[in-house]
Amino acid sequence: MSESYNGFGLLSGVYQLPEPDPKLPLETEIKILGGTFVKSTVIPKGGIVAQHAHPYDHISVLTRGFIRAWKNGEPVGDFIAPFGLHIPAHAGHSFLALEESTILCVHDIATAEATEVEGG
């Protein structure tokens, strides 16, 4: 099945998550202020945040760009900034940047270890 785009997302085709390309590195920065943990990730066009999970709920905020998202290996949809996506505890999640994008991972540091990642 071929893919076709309308400029806002996939109209038809298969939503399969490609393998991350090591030639498309992600830029990350972590900030902790008070009880809030924020990880900022800049993803180049075509870059992938590989599937991973956390033992706590959090929100991924798309502040810039256009991404495709998966939850537990199943497509969730295409999203244009600004957009907040609730990620339930233990849900595997991954992102593909359809254009250069920035995602903020935000959670309450009191409810989880900031560095704990499952399967990532």
C-alpha positions in Angstrom: 0.0 0.0 0.0 1.4 3.4 -0.9 1.4 6.4 1.3 -0.1 9.7 0.3 0.0 13.0 2.3 -2.2 16.1 2.3 0.3 18.3 4.2 -1.4 17.5 7.5 -1.0 13.8 7.9 -1.2 10.4 6.4 -4.3 9.9 4.3 -3.7 6.3 3.4 -1.0 3.7 3.9 0.5 1.7 6.7 1.4 3.2 10.0 4.4 1.1 10.7 7.1 2.5 13.0 10.4 2.5 11.2 13.7 1.7 13.0 15.6 4.7 14.4 18.3 6.1 12.1 21.5 6.7 14.0 22.4 9.5 11.5 19.4 11.5 12.9 20.5 12.1 16.5 18.1 13.6 19.0 19.0 16.6 21.1 17.8 16.4 24.7 17.9 18.7 27.7 16.6 18.0 31.2 15.4 20.6 33.7 14.1 20.0 37.2 12.5 22.9 39.0 10.6 22.5 42.3 8.7 19.2 41.8 8.5 19.3 38.0 10.7 17.2 35.7 10.9 18.4 32.0 12.8 16.7 29.3 13.0 18.6 26.0 13.8 16.6 22.9 14.5 18.1 19.5 13.8 15.5 16.8 15.1 16.2 13.2 12.7 15.4 10.3 12.6 11.7 10.0 14.0 11.2 13.5 12.5 8.7 15.9 12.0 8.5 19.6 12.2 4.7 20.0 9.4 3.0 21.9 9.9 3.1 25.7 7.7 3.2 28.8 7.7 4.8 32.3 6.1 3.4 35.5 4.1 6.7 35.8 1.6 8.8 33.9 3.0 11.8 32.2 2.3 14.2 29.4 4.2 14.7 26.2 3.8 18.2 24.9 4.5 18.8 21.2 5.6 22.5 21.2 6.9 22.7 17.6 6.4 20.6 14.5 4.5 17.7 13.3 4.8 14.1 14.6 3.3 10.6 14.2 2.7 8.8 17.5 2.4 5.1 18.5 1.2 3.6 21.8 2.1 0.0 22.5 3.1 -0.4 18.9 -0.3 0.8 17.6 -0.7 4.1 15.7 -2.3 6.9 17.7 -2.3 9.5 15.0 -0.6 12.5 13.6 -0.3 15.7 15.6 0.6 19.3 14.8 2.0 21.6 17.5 0.8 22.8 19.9 -0.6 19.5 21.3 -0.5 17.6 24.6 -0.6 13.8 24.6 -1.4 11.9 27.9 0.9 8.9 28.2 -0.5 6.3 30.8 1.9 4.5 33.1 3.6 1.5 31.5 2.3 2.4 28.0 5.0 2.0 25.4 5.2 5.2 23.3 7.2 6.3 20.3 7.3 9.3 17.9 8.3 9.9 14.3 9.0 13.6 13.3 7.3 14.4 10.0 9.2 17.7 10.2 11.7 19.0 12.8 9.8 18.9 16.1 10.2 19.6 19.8 8.6 17.4 22.5 8.5 18.1 26.2 8.1 15.1 28.5 6.6 16.5 31.7 5.9 14.8 35.0 5.8 15.4 38.8 9.1 14.3 40.1 7.6 13.3 43.5 5.6 10.4 41.8 8.5 8.8 40.0 12.2 8.5 39.5 13.1 10.9 36.7 15.6 8.5 35.1 13.6 5.3 35.2 12.6 4.0 31.7 11.2 0.7 30.8 12.4 -0.9 27.6 14.2 2.1 26.3 
